[in-house]
Amino acid sequence: MSKESITLTPFAEDVLTGLQAYNKTLPSKYFYDTKGDDLFQQIMHLEEYYLTRKELEIFQTHKEAILEAIGDGQPFRIIELGAGDGLKTKVLLKHFLEQGVDFTYTPVDISGNVLEILEENLSSEMPELKIESYEGDYFDALSEISESPEKDIVFFLGSNVGNFSQEEAESFLSKLQNFLKPEDLLFMGVDLKKDPAIILNAYNDSTGVTREFNLNLLDRMNSELEGDFDRKQFLHYPYYNPHTGECRSYLISKVEQVVTIGGEEIHFRAWEAIFMEISKKYDQPQLQSLAQISGFKPLDSFLDSEKWFANVLWEKG
Ligand SMILES: C[S@@+](CC[C@H](N)C(=O)[O-])C[C@H]1O[C@@H](n2cnc3c(N)ncnc32)[C@H](O)[C@@H]1O
C-alpha cells in the first residue's frame, strides 16, 4: 500500500500521512466505526463525562427560550453537524414538534452506523418528524445538501468545535459562515474552562472506556488497513493545559517498534507519541473573539446551573 503506487482510500491516505509525519498524529474523526460509536455512547453515560449531562440540562431547562430565540413562526430546517445518536437533540426536537413547529431535521455524520441508529430511534419515537440525513464529512455535507428556501439553523453540539485547534475552529466557522444565508443561525455547544481536574477526568475515566475508545482506532487500522498494531504496546495519555484550554489525548509507544500498515512500515521510538484528539475548552472572551474572527455575531447564550457548558446562538455578522 505504497502511497505512490495505488489509489488509497481517504482513511488510508490520512493514516499514512499522519503516521509518517515528524510529530505523529491521527484524525479523531476516524474514531467512529461501529465499535467507536458504541464506545462513545458509553462515554456519554459516564459520571466523569459531564459534557452530555450539562448540555442535556441546558436543553431541558431552556427549551422554550431556545425555540423562541431560533424560531420566528416560519418553517425552518435544522442541519446538525456530527449528530451522533441525537441523545440530547431529541429533547429539543420533541419540544418543537409538541409546539406544532414546521421543520425538517437533517443530521450529518461521518458514521453511517450512528445515523442508522439515530433514524431508527427518531422514527419510532417521533414518527411525524421529517428527517433527511446525510452521511459524510461536515463540509462535503454543506456543499452537497441542497439549498433551502427556508431558514437553516446549524446545530453543532456536544462541544464538537472543541475537536478543532483555535486556528482550525476559526477556519471551519469562517467557511460555515460563508455557507449560511443572511437569516440563518448557528446553535453551538461549547465546553467552558473549569477546574482542570474535572476536565482531565472526563478524558481519563476510572473505568477505562476513553482509553478503549482511543485504542479502538489501532484495531480499526488493523482490520480495515491490514495493520499489525499491538495495542498492549501503547499507553493512553491525556493531559490538560489550563493556559490554552486544550485537553489533548495521545497514544504513546511503550517500546521501540515497527508497525506495518498494508505493507508500509511505521517506526516508533520508545515513548514516541501519536496525537489522537484535542478537546478545547473556552472562556467567554475567547468565545466572543472566535465569533468575531469567524464573522459571526453572538445573539444569545444558554448555560447550565454550574456554568460548565454553554450553548451559544450566533448569526452572520
Ligand atoms: C463527540 S461525538 C458528539 C456527537 C453529538 N454531537 C453529541 O453531542 O452527542 C462526534 C460525532 O461527530 C461525528 N464526526 C466527527 N468528525 C466528523 C466530521 N469531520 N464530519 C462528520 N461527522 C463527524 C462522529 O462520527 C460523532 O458521531
Ligand as a Chemical Component Dictionary entry (heavy atoms), coordinates in Angstrom:
data_LIG
# 
_chem_comp.id                   LIG 
_chem_comp.type                 NON-POLYMER 
_chem_comp.pdbx_formal_charge   0 
_chem_comp.three_letter_code    LIG 
# 
loop_
_chem_comp_atom.comp_id 
_chem_comp_atom.atom_id 
_chem_comp_atom.alt_atom_id 
_chem_comp_atom.type_symbol 
_chem_comp_atom.charge 
_chem_comp_atom.model_Cartn_x 
_chem_comp_atom.model_Cartn_y 
_chem_comp_atom.model_Cartn_z 
_chem_comp_atom.pdbx_ordinal 
LIG C1  C1  C 0  -18.082 13.583 20.077 1  
LIG S1  S1  S 1  -19.352 12.893 19.076 2  
LIG C2  C2  C 0  -20.677 14.014 19.507 3  
LIG C3  C3  C 0  -21.993 13.612 18.978 4  
LIG C4  C4  C 0  -23.128 14.634 19.234 5  
LIG N1  N1  N 0  -22.836 15.928 18.620 6  
LIG C5  C5  C 0  -23.352 14.804 20.687 7  
LIG O1  O1  O 0  -23.190 15.905 21.188 8  
LIG O2  O2  O -1 -23.695 13.806 21.366 9  
LIG C6  C6  C 0  -18.864 13.450 17.486 10 
LIG C7  C7  C 0  -19.747 12.970 16.348 11 
LIG O3  O3  O 0  -19.339 13.703 15.179 12 
LIG C8  C8  C 0  -19.059 12.800 14.117 13 
LIG N2  N2  N 0  -17.941 13.399 13.361 14 
LIG C9  C9  C 0  -16.673 13.616 13.804 15 
LIG N3  N3  N 0  -15.941 14.228 12.869 16 
LIG C10 C10 C 0  -16.768 14.417 11.799 17 
LIG C11 C11 C 0  -16.607 15.016 10.520 18 
LIG N4  N4  N 0  -15.442 15.539 10.153 19 
LIG N5  N5  N 0  -17.670 15.044 9.683  20 
LIG C12 C12 C 0  -18.875 14.495 10.054 21 
LIG N6  N6  N 0  -19.088 13.929 11.251 22 
LIG C13 C13 C 0  -18.055 13.888 12.116 23 
LIG C14 C14 C 0  -18.717 11.485 14.767 24 
LIG O4  O4  O 0  -18.998 10.370 13.926 25 
LIG C15 C15 C 0  -19.601 11.502 16.018 26 
LIG O5  O5  O 0  -20.850 10.907 15.800 27 
# 
loop_
_chem_comp_bond.comp_id 
_chem_comp_bond.atom_id_1 
_chem_comp_bond.atom_id_2 
_chem_comp_bond.value_order 
_chem_comp_bond.pdbx_ordinal 
LIG C1  S1  SING 1  
LIG S1  C2  SING 2  
LIG S1  C6  SING 3  
LIG C2  C3  SING 4  
LIG C3  C4  SING 5  
LIG C4  N1  SING 6  
LIG C4  C5  SING 7  
LIG C5  O1  DOUB 8  
LIG C5  O2  SING 9  
LIG C6  C7  SING 10 
LIG C7  O3  SING 11 
LIG C7  C15 SING 12 
LIG O3  C8  SING 13 
LIG C8  N2  SING 14 
LIG C8  C14 SING 15 
LIG N2  C9  SING 16 
LIG N2  C13 SING 17 
LIG C9  N3  DOUB 18 
LIG N3  C10 SING 19 
LIG C10 C11 SING 20 
LIG C10 C13 DOUB 21 
LIG C11 N4  SING 22 
LIG C11 N5  DOUB 23 
LIG N5  C12 SING 24 
LIG C12 N6  DOUB 25 
LIG N6  C13 SING 26 
LIG C14 O4  SING 27 
LIG C14 C15 SING 28 
LIG C15 O5  SING 29 
# 
